[in-house]
């Protein structure tokens, strides 16, 4: 033991050593906590997947959402006009057919 | 805390007990009834996975409220024999852990409900946790003999939350289901408190038998049961319940009323009450659980199995 350590000999108590039973209880609790956290992550993932798979994320539906029956809800953000919400001019909405050239 | 108590290490079972699993079962069951009835009445489809997650969120919310209740009531739970073996008073789970678990689970349950359904169902779930954990546990329980009556609102929310999770709104039918549980709670709980009023008195909890005596409690049990029986038939009038629901609820209501009359005529809860009188109060308590279970089961069967035949053929 160095001189420096000898100076503090007896000043500190031994580190706490948990009993076997306490260690087992801790391990079990940690396992359940880990499983609960993993379960939460999976649930959020599943919800996100279901929500996204029932949404219309195409350009034509950029500012629109779809209700439970698959019908478009035309709720625009406050202050936005339908013109502003329309898709950019170079994009064709997927659910609207552009008239062919020469057609009236 | 004694040395023997510090030697007890919490198991997963202790944490499950913290969530009050028996209450949770009834909460989940009534929530599922609200959810299925909403689908049956409105025809709004719901993704079954989302419905399962919404139900799980309600179960977690119920558990969270139970953990907060056990955290706050640890002092009086320690005094009463019936509750002294609960995880917190027995020393298995530290108080702070119970509170932390309750708060974290509250947040998780509300978030899950919002993700899986809509903000209204999430807000109702959050409010019902607050109602049980704060309004009932921290305020009403120790301050008024009406604690069970007003506090009963917390346990009445699940079918409304289930309904809101499907439709995004709460029509009259949902609030009728709320009212059934609300008026069921006092006779259910007061039947138990007739048996355990000595314990509540020891712990200083102002339950009705402690503050007004057993006779007043038996009167109130009869009064609330008289109100409950016709109220439980209201879904038949609105079309929510059909023939099966109506007949089951009427028969169960008459038996429930029979119990209430017999308890009213007995001396259950009095100092000199006979063993038969006390047994009667106990039987009424257990029948009340069966009553609520079967009433909501009838509703589920009608709407889930396509057996909903409205009275009047509407």
Contacts between the chains, C-beta under 8 A, distances in Angstrom:
chain1	res1	chain2	res2	distance
A	21	B	7	7.9
A	21	B	9	5.8
A	22	B	9	5.5
A	24	B	9	7.8
A	25	B	9	3.5
A	25	B	10	6.3
A	25	B	11	6.7
A	26	B	9	8.0
A	28	B	11	6.8
A	28	B	12	6.1
A	29	B	10	6.9
A	29	B	12	7.2
A	29	B	15	7.7
A	32	B	12	5.1
A	32	B	15	7.3
A	40	B	108	6.2
A	40	B	112	7.8
A	43	B	53	5.9
A	43	B	56	7.4
A	43	B	112	6.3
A	44	B	112	7.6
A	44	B	115	6.5
A	46	B	49	6.3
A	46	B	53	7.2
A	47	B	50	7.1
A	47	B	53	6.1
A	47	B	112	7.5
A	47	B	115	4.5
A	47	B	116	5.3
A	48	B	115	7.6
A	50	B	47	5.8
A	50	B	49	6.0
A	50	B	50	6.2
A	51	B	115	7.6
A	54	B	47	7.8
A	68	B	44	6.4
A	68	B	45	6.0
